[in-house]
Amino acid sequence: MRTVDLIYRKREGEELAPEEITYLVEGYTRGEIPDYQMSAFLMAVCWQGMTEREVSVLTECMLASGERVDLSSVPGIKVDKHSTGGVGDKTSLIAAPLAASAGAVVPMISGRALGHTGGTLDKLEAIPGMRTNLSIAEFGEQLQKLNLAFIGQTAEVAPADGRLYSLRDATATVESIPLIASSIMSKKLAVGLDAIVLDVKVGAGAFMKRQIDARRLAQMMAGIGRRMDKRVQALITDMNQPLGFAVGNALEIMEVSQTLQNAGPVDLTRLSLELAARMIHLGKITETLEEAREVAQSKLLDGSGYRKFKDVIAAQGGNPQVLDRFELLPNATGMREIYSPRAGYVSVIDAALIGQASVMIGAGRDTKDDSIDPAVGVILEVKVGQKVDAGGVLCRLYYTREDGVEEAAEHVEDAFRISAQPPEERELILEVVG
């Protein structure tokens, strides 16, 4: 079996046999297949797609490449939440503490930034001292104690996906529906989950630009879950404008704190509550989804979710005081305001351009080896539909280095469109799958 032949056949749109996919995944994981050949294979998949059988085999291969985390000693139904990636999307850091404070057991295996979208681990690591490299034993112990733990992908859990994840980010193959589905589900299924709530983003700032593709991805992941006897629900949500106001790691931690204290942006609060409610319901804490929504709301209003997040930060070595004293977080040294060229209504805030601008000033990665500056990012001052005056501030760029600021500012200026008439309202939650 030759790797080049398999690349060629996939490039030509052929279906690969299970043993051929196994050969590729195992060979790459062992270091026998080089990055350049696997990059070519990923691009072929990106262009030609995969059948359901191929996706299932790929998921199982990545799952089998490492250990499965046995959480059977942790009582309760284990439920996780995952987003396919968006700009300003920090819902995991809000929904998970709310669900855990309601009694759901939430083992969160989270990822890093991909392309112009932020990563939950990068946001958490903006908190001084915060550890996401827990051992499996520490992970289980914390779940028993607090119902919630955040962990990165360890060398033991789906290592094949860990290698492919970084390679996809550096080879413009992030958007592939089969690769997204197999990546997400291999990580989730390795951790002994009973149920998964998925937030599938669609729009300018998402990897899925069309709702039909987002639906296909949601159905593909739900199908993988069903075949492995897991309950999966997916929300398809709008990502044409950034979620909330903050984009950038430490800036988003600040907004998480505000939201968990019921002082956050309306869109971020609403989506986080709905995701938390579905986690609570799938975790069988309540009999109905409506009851779960009431529980999630109560955990927000009484501060339980806020306290839970503080407890988790402290347990993982971080300083929980950062949620009260933002000066303890990494802070930018420079700030630049972007002004509205005319009066009118904000009709578009292109999330992709905002995300790309934040990467240019150091909030994300261009290559898999890039380091992230946790202090930098963008704060929106307006959202779509708001009225602005000529010369009014649209957003602020926060940076620590001058290089990249000019280009980032141009991207941000291009992201905003000001119209004479207010735009039509767009739903935040577009549909539910599963």
Secondary structure by P-SEA (a helix, b strand, c coil): ccaaaaaaaaaacccccaaaaaaaaaaaaaccccaaaaaaaaaaaaaccccaaaaaaaaaaaaaccccccccccccbbbbbbbcccccccccccaaaaaaaacccccccccccccccccaaaaaaccccccccccaaaaaaaaacccbbbbccccccaaaaaaaaaaaaaccccccaaaaaaaaaaaaaaccccbbbbbcccccccccccaaaaaaaaaaaaaaaaaabbbbbbbbccccccccccccaaaaaaaaaaaaaccccaaaaaaaaaaaaaaaaaacccccaaaaaaaaaaaaaaaaaaaaaaaaaaaacccccccccccccccccbbbbbbbccccccccccaaaaaaaaaaaccccccccccccccbbbbbccccccccccccccbbbbbccccaaaaaaaaaaaabbbbccccccccccccccc
